[in-house]
């Protein structure tokens, strides 16, 4: 009997030692309580049956016996914040335990029962970043984390794809969707977690057809009630456009006598760029918010880099609603709407979340402010830009105030959809000496 017990113990030690080496590395943790998951990056190291490492900002002390694992999570000052137990393999772990919810007066903390699991962070294939060609078959007119994933990619990867126009028409004027800004995607970025920032570089934004359409009535939100009431719009006015891709000029397809010589420079842009909104929220694709959406900024063009807060694993990136050109604010509710070929490259800033969309062009640092009124949108855009400059350029509040007071510019980008969008921006040429 002693020999058998010794053999079992030896086998248990061997299993522990083999498995201990197998659980070292990087993991994604999902901790769930009351049906709400929270995510964190976990890095583990093993020495025999002893486990150490990090769990988000917490320190990990743990043990592994056979396939049974125990984790103690400690704050930076050494106070316990969680005890988790479960079973482990080299590919995944799971179990239950308790986590500290909040500290009460006097230092006590409420304990919350949780279920947890760890899964390996997917590693990109060998050979470096890939370029994918995605030919969409289905388009979605809403933003939601529940939307089926179109394609899984890794940071550094590039995607070549295309969009339909805001009415659901494609490159050959074939109908793919009902309208309402149908979106291409969503694209799942491996390794992206809540608390990160998704980076999207628009490498190419190119016309793929020779026609566009536009509204021909000023949205009442942009004019006085008196003007809106007195305006006499003709129901027969035709505001379709011809797009000369060789000359890079747009002209009205059926101009009136006064408009026959009108030429508009083509500046291809993407109106809708978004990640899935937080939680179970669902927004129509004409809407906009901290997740992005119908930003309708006419400088979201080829070469622009955008930054979005990640609200869900994979970020879930959408794009659509392209324009051949658009004036500030999309005054007529639709401006040279057309389909577009788009190529973009994704990146990831880990463990730092932008509170709302931001962007960079070759000339400007850009902050988007989205709200129910123009004054609130200005406040949001300015506050985010100020925080950005304080963090990245190490400026204090007085320095930020003087800088913005001297060089700040505003653009009204969206004023005809559910919310207003105002951009606050500063020239990068002025910022370069401060870096």
Wavefront OBJ file of the C-alpha trace (Angstrom):
o trace
v 0.000 0.000 0.000
v 2.841 2.412 0.865
v 4.464 1.632 -2.490
v 1.205 2.399 -4.328
v 0.728 5.659 -2.421
v 4.331 6.594 -3.165
v 3.806 5.885 -6.854
v 0.644 7.973 -6.882
v 2.417 10.828 -5.131
v 5.338 10.608 -7.543
v 2.921 10.635 -10.472
v 1.128 13.647 -8.969
v 4.426 15.515 -8.593
v 5.395 14.639 -12.157
v 2.024 15.870 -13.462
v 2.363 19.070 -11.441
v 5.874 19.713 -12.737
v 4.894 19.069 -16.339
v 1.780 21.219 -16.086
v 3.532 24.000 -14.166
v 5.798 24.686 -17.116
v 2.783 24.548 -19.392
v 0.849 27.330 -17.659
v 3.650 29.887 -17.820
v 2.989 32.702 -20.244
v 0.270 35.202 -21.130
v -3.459 34.669 -20.595
v -6.748 36.518 -20.853
v -8.861 36.387 -17.702
v -12.650 36.614 -17.638
v -14.166 37.133 -14.186
v -17.964 37.044 -14.056
v -20.361 38.101 -11.322
v -24.113 38.656 -11.697
v -23.750 37.850 -15.395
v -21.323 40.696 -16.100
v -17.832 39.670 -17.318
v -14.706 41.685 -16.625
v -11.474 41.087 -18.537
v -7.784 41.385 -17.686
v -4.375 40.370 -18.972
v -2.577 37.792 -16.857
v 1.102 36.825 -16.949
v 2.180 33.723 -15.031
v 5.536 32.178 -14.114
v 6.066 28.864 -12.395
v 8.807 27.398 -10.225
v 7.878 23.823 -9.403
v 4.404 24.019 -7.875
v 4.691 27.747 -7.063
v 3.005 30.311 -9.299
v 3.800 34.024 -9.477
v 2.952 36.831 -11.849
v 0.459 39.610 -12.482
v -3.307 39.810 -12.956
v -4.016 43.263 -14.394
v -2.608 45.587 -11.698
v -2.607 42.846 -9.041
v 0.208 40.553 -7.919
v -0.392 36.813 -8.192
v 0.737 34.219 -5.638
v -0.429 30.687 -6.359
v 0.107 26.976 -6.181
v -0.478 24.057 -8.512
v -1.102 20.555 -7.242
v -1.853 18.095 -9.995
v -4.396 19.959 -12.095
v -5.746 21.936 -9.109
v -4.749 25.602 -9.032
v -5.127 28.278 -6.367
v -4.519 31.987 -6.947
v -4.228 34.729 -4.323
v -4.459 38.238 -5.786
v -2.766 41.054 -3.883
v -2.899 44.811 -4.316
v 0.271 46.878 -4.687
v 0.338 47.413 -0.907
v 0.074 43.668 -0.262
v -3.588 43.557 0.761
v -5.646 40.555 -0.454
v -8.174 41.368 -3.184
v -9.176 37.889 -4.337
v -8.908 34.147 -3.807
v -9.579 31.877 -6.777
v -9.490 28.097 -7.087
v -10.059 25.796 -10.021
v -8.636 23.305 -12.475
v -5.878 23.961 -14.984
v -4.505 22.676 -18.236
v -1.885 24.097 -20.542
v -4.613 25.664 -22.710
v -7.241 26.871 -20.241
v -8.200 27.177 -16.599
v -11.471 27.815 -14.804
v -13.059 27.824 -11.387
v -14.686 30.096 -8.826
v -13.749 32.218 -5.845
v -14.184 35.621 -4.255
v -13.054 39.114 -5.188
v -13.069 42.302 -3.114
v -15.773 44.614 -4.417
v -15.044 47.780 -2.443
v -13.568 48.829 0.853
v -15.860 50.007 3.611
v -15.055 52.647 6.213
v -12.450 51.186 8.524
v -10.789 49.121 5.811
v -13.177 46.153 5.473
v -14.088 45.053 1.969
v -17.218 43.417 0.559
v -16.525 40.047 -1.033
v -18.135 39.073 -4.283
v -18.576 35.484 -5.448
v -17.226 35.081 -8.974
v -16.684 32.531 -11.706
v -13.416 32.836 -13.569
v -11.586 31.390 -16.527
v -8.253 31.899 -18.238
v -7.588 31.338 -21.924
v -4.373 31.683 -23.841
v -3.846 34.945 -25.724
v -3.864 33.952 -29.412
v -0.481 34.392 -31.033
v -0.137 35.699 -34.594
v 1.026 33.208 -37.194
v 4.667 33.193 -38.214
v 5.788 35.372 -41.078
v 4.738 38.745 -39.715
v 1.586 40.812 -40.289
v -0.806 39.632 -42.996
v -2.853 41.427 -45.622
v -6.418 40.156 -45.891
v -8.931 40.681 -48.680
v -12.468 40.681 -47.308
v -15.373 40.673 -49.755
v -18.483 41.472 -47.678
v -21.748 39.650 -48.307
v -23.756 40.995 -45.370
v -23.958 44.580 -44.078
v -25.311 45.685 -40.710
v -27.191 48.898 -39.952
v -26.410 48.858 -36.240
v -23.463 48.738 -33.843
v -23.502 45.938 -31.278
v -21.127 43.456 -29.676
v -23.643 40.754 -30.632
v -23.058 41.296 -34.364
v -21.488 38.216 -36.013
v -17.756 38.630 -36.597
v -16.762 39.145 -40.230
v -13.046 38.403 -39.922
v -10.503 37.830 -37.145
v -7.189 39.634 -37.546
v -4.116 40.495 -35.455
v -2.577 43.885 -34.621
v -0.375 44.868 -37.526
v -2.615 43.170 -40.090
v -4.075 45.023 -43.066
v -7.562 44.529 -44.516
v -8.643 45.350 -48.073
v -12.405 45.628 -48.371
v -15.205 47.853 -49.649
v -18.344 49.575 -48.477
v -21.777 50.154 -49.912
v -23.164 53.691 -49.938
v -25.506 54.986 -47.238
v -28.483 53.661 -49.208
v -27.108 50.122 -49.495
v -25.916 50.333 -53.128
v -22.605 48.845 -54.230
v -19.964 49.579 -56.881
v -22.272 48.580 -59.760
v -25.328 50.209 -58.190
v -26.537 46.762 -57.111
v -28.513 46.671 -53.867
v -26.959 44.887 -50.879
v -28.972 46.390 -48.011
v -31.992 48.569 -47.254
v -30.022 51.655 -46.349
v -29.368 53.635 -43.187
v -25.561 53.536 -43.439
v -25.011 49.764 -43.779
v -21.652 48.821 -42.262
v -18.852 46.515 -43.379
v -17.530 44.273 -40.602
v -17.201 43.905 -37.722
v -13.536 42.951 -37.625
v -12.287 41.160 -34.502
v -8.765 42.173 -33.443
v -7.116 39.342 -31.525
v -5.746 40.388 -28.146
v -7.805 43.587 -27.871
v -9.414 43.913 -24.432
v -11.550 46.494 -22.639
v -9.219 49.202 -21.362
v -7.143 49.189 -24.562
v -7.150 51.624 -27.471
v -7.709 50.376 -31.013
v -5.611 52.112 -33.676
v -6.927 52.191 -37.264
v -4.825 53.650 -40.093
v -6.762 54.409 -43.294
v -4.157 53.352 -45.855
v -6.389 53.762 -48.912
v -9.805 55.334 -49.438
v -10.657 55.131 -53.156
v -13.762 55.575 -55.293
v -15.051 52.403 -56.953
v -17.825 53.916 -59.061
v -18.593 57.083 -61.029
v -21.822 58.260 -59.411
v -22.920 59.765 -56.108
v -26.108 61.174 -54.668
v -26.824 64.004 -52.266
v -29.716 65.521 -50.365
v -30.921 68.884 -51.651
v -32.597 70.430 -48.602
v -30.858 72.082 -45.661
v -31.501 70.218 -42.446
v -33.739 72.355 -40.173
v -31.268 71.940 -37.290
v -28.812 74.140 -39.197
v -31.043 77.125 -39.955
v -33.573 79.329 -38.184
v -37.193 78.206 -38.023
v -38.043 81.200 -40.188
v -35.686 80.078 -42.961
v -36.834 76.474 -42.775
v -40.482 77.517 -43.012
v -39.965 79.982 -45.877
v -37.689 77.777 -48.014
v -39.325 76.688 -51.289
v -37.703 73.449 -52.343
v -38.547 71.915 -55.697
v -39.443 68.222 -55.546
v -38.003 67.810 -59.037
v -34.508 69.116 -58.278
v -31.914 66.468 -59.146
v -28.814 66.352 -56.959
v -27.077 63.315 -58.405
v -23.385 63.698 -59.191
v -20.958 62.376 -61.791
v -17.526 61.474 -60.460
v -14.568 61.942 -62.793
v -11.951 59.774 -61.159
v -9.268 60.741 -63.657
v -9.655 64.502 -63.107
v -10.701 64.066 -59.451
v -13.690 66.341 -60.006
v -17.419 65.920 -59.260
v -20.107 67.639 -61.357
v -23.891 67.547 -61.153
v -25.346 64.899 -63.441
v -28.381 67.079 -64.315
v -27.417 70.667 -63.477
v -29.656 73.698 -63.642
v -28.501 76.666 -65.707
v -26.929 78.320 -62.662
v -25.106 75.164 -61.626
v -23.830 73.892 -64.965
v -20.268 75.063 -64.336
v -20.068 73.864 -60.742
v -17.105 71.598 -60.054
v -16.324 70.089 -56.667
v -12.939 68.524 -55.823
v -13.240 64.850 -54.934
v -11.974 64.126 -51.400
v -12.913 60.504 -50.595
v -13.744 59.996 -46.913
v -15.306 57.400 -44.615
v -18.271 58.703 -42.635
v -18.815 55.828 -40.187
v -15.981 54.304 -38.163
v -16.773 52.556 -34.902
v -16.098 49.845 -32.375
v -18.869 47.936 -30.608
v -20.439 50.122 -27.897
v -20.148 49.193 -24.237
v -22.149 46.417 -22.603
v -25.327 45.298 -24.321
v -25.892 48.687 -25.948
v -27.125 48.705 -29.541
v -27.056 51.817 -31.712
v -28.280 52.432 -35.229
v -25.448 53.032 -37.660
v -26.626 56.624 -38.188
v -25.839 57.305 -34.518
v -22.588 58.278 -32.841
v -21.071 58.240 -29.385
v -17.915 57.414 -27.401
v -17.620 54.264 -29.532
v -17.384 56.350 -32.720
v -20.062 55.686 -35.317
v -21.415 58.278 -37.728
v -18.593 60.766 -37.137
v -18.929 62.243 -40.637
v -15.618 64.091 -40.439
v -14.471 65.076 -43.885
v -10.828 64.597 -42.881
v -11.248 60.880 -42.164
v -9.467 60.361 -45.444
v -6.601 58.318 -46.816
v -3.655 58.616 -44.436
v -5.666 59.458 -41.306
v -5.101 57.373 -38.163
v -7.973 56.990 -35.694
v -8.087 55.829 -32.071
v -11.093 54.158 -30.412
v -11.768 52.862 -26.888
v -12.070 49.076 -26.730
v -15.277 48.040 -24.946
v -15.303 44.304 -25.700
v -12.744 41.594 -26.444
v -11.707 41.946 -30.079
v -12.925 45.589 -30.235
v -15.252 44.727 -33.174
v -14.489 47.417 -35.749
v -17.118 48.646 -38.252
v -16.883 51.046 -41.206
v -19.216 52.427 -43.880
v -21.041 55.510 -45.204
v -18.368 56.729 -47.624
v -18.509 60.074 -49.434
v -16.769 61.415 -52.517
v -16.832 64.857 -50.854
v -18.664 66.524 -47.990
v -18.949 70.004 -46.547
v -18.659 70.546 -42.806
v -21.650 69.244 -40.868
v -23.209 67.260 -43.756
v -25.753 70.069 -44.038
v -28.142 68.258 -46.375
v -28.139 64.967 -44.465
v -26.387 63.215 -47.336
v -23.330 64.485 -49.218
v -21.970 62.825 -52.377
v -22.873 59.409 -51.005
v -21.067 56.611 -52.822
v -19.436 53.211 -52.349
v -15.717 52.961 -51.672
v -12.697 50.654 -51.682
v -10.956 50.898 -48.312
v -7.688 49.489 -47.021
v -6.833 49.833 -43.336
v -4.214 48.587 -40.888
v -4.957 47.954 -37.213
v -2.806 48.410 -34.127
v -3.335 48.196 -30.384
v -2.298 50.351 -27.430
v -2.572 47.992 -24.465
v -3.812 48.995 -21.015
v -4.578 52.584 -22.031
v -8.058 53.569 -23.158
v -8.940 56.747 -24.974
v -12.269 58.010 -23.559
v -13.633 58.874 -27.022
v -12.466 58.810 -30.632
v -9.293 60.693 -31.522
v -7.367 61.024 -34.765
v -4.120 62.168 -36.350
v -3.474 63.425 -39.846
v -0.158 64.556 -41.270
v -1.029 68.054 -40.068
v -3.222 67.832 -36.945
v -3.916 66.147 -33.619
v -7.715 65.770 -33.525
v -10.185 65.190 -30.707
v -13.842 64.315 -31.349
v -16.496 65.761 -29.059
v -19.914 64.088 -29.289
v -22.966 65.340 -27.402
v -26.584 66.429 -27.632
v -25.694 70.062 -28.316
v -22.893 71.996 -29.966
v -21.735 73.644 -26.694
v -21.504 70.254 -24.958
v -19.704 68.776 -27.978
v -17.168 71.636 -27.847
v -16.600 70.976 -24.146
v -16.060 67.245 -24.710
v -13.688 67.783 -27.640
v -11.643 70.450 -25.844
v -11.401 68.511 -22.574
v -10.196 65.342 -24.287
v -7.638 67.274 -26.341
v -6.358 69.049 -23.231
v -5.960 65.743 -21.375
v -4.192 64.274 -24.403
v -1.656 67.118 -24.443
v -1.112 66.892 -20.699
v -0.405 63.175 -20.887
v 1.653 62.903 -24.075
v 3.466 66.253 -23.924
v 3.755 66.544 -20.112
v 2.187 70.015 -20.130
v 0.567 71.507 -17.041
v -2.843 73.185 -17.079
v -1.461 76.696 -17.570
v 0.694 75.545 -20.465
v -2.246 73.766 -22.084
v -4.436 76.855 -21.688
v -1.844 79.148 -23.306
v -1.214 76.683 -26.124
v -4.882 76.105 -26.979
v -5.635 79.789 -26.671
v -3.035 80.481 -29.346
v -3.467 77.679 -31.912
v -6.720 75.729 -31.308
v -9.087 75.148 -34.229
v -12.652 73.782 -34.274
v -14.584 71.966 -37.013
v -18.290 71.135 -36.822
v -18.408 67.718 -38.431
v -21.908 66.404 -37.729
v -25.085 68.359 -37.000
v -27.936 66.551 -38.743
v -27.978 63.141 -37.040
v -29.010 62.160 -33.492
v -25.997 63.908 -31.901
v -23.599 66.709 -32.723
v -19.916 66.127 -33.413
v -17.340 68.887 -33.027
v -13.629 68.426 -33.628
v -10.984 70.280 -31.625
v -7.548 70.168 -33.233
v -4.036 71.608 -33.006
v -1.377 71.803 -35.744
v 1.331 69.173 -35.320
v 3.877 71.680 -36.596
v 3.297 73.770 -33.473
v 3.500 70.701 -31.234
v 6.725 69.266 -32.644
v 9.100 71.454 -30.562
v 7.216 70.449 -27.382
v 7.522 66.682 -27.774
l 1 2 3 4 5 6 7 8 9 10 11 12 13 14 15 16 17 18 19 20 21 22 23 24 25 26 27 28 29 30 31 32 33 34 35 36 37 38 39 40 41 42 43 44 45 46 47 48 49 50 51 52 53 54 55 56 57 58 59 60 61 62 63 64 65 66 67 68 69 70 71 72 73 74 75 76 77 78 79 80 81 82 83 84 85 86 87 88 89 90 91 92 93 94 95 96 97 98 99 100 101 102 103 104 105 106 107 108 109 110 111 112 113 114 115 116 117 118 119 120 121 122 123 124 125 126 127 128 129 130 131 132 133 134 135 136 137 138 139 140 141 142 143 144 145 146 147 148 149 150 151 152 153 154 155 156 157 158 159 160 161 162 163 164 165 166 167 168 169 170 171 172 173 174 175 176 177 178 179 180 181 182 183 184 185 186 187 188 189 190 191 192 193 194 195 196 197 198 199 200 201 202 203 204 205 206 207 208 209 210 211 212 213 214 215 216 217 218 219 220 221 222 223 224 225 226 227 228 229 230 231 232 233 234 235 236 237 238 239 240 241 242 243 244 245 246 247 248 249 250 251 252 253 254 255 256 257 258 259 260 261 262 263 264 265 266 267 268 269 270 271 272 273 274 275 276 277 278 279 280 281 282 283 284 285 286 287 288 289 290 291 292 293 294 295 296 297 298 299 300 301 302 303 304 305 306 307 308 309 310 311 312 313 314 315 316 317 318 319 320 321 322 323 324 325 326 327 328 329 330 331 332 333 334 335 336 337 338 339 340 341 342 343 344 345 346 347 348 349 350 351 352 353 354 355 356 357 358 359 360 361 362 363 364 365 366 367 368 369 370 371 372 373 374 375 376 377 378 379 380 381 382 383 384 385 386 387 388 389 390 391 392 393 394 395 396 397 398 399 400 401 402 403 404 405 406 407 408 409 410 411 412 413 414 415 416 417 418 419 420 421 422 423 424 425 426 427 428 429 430 431 432 433 434 435
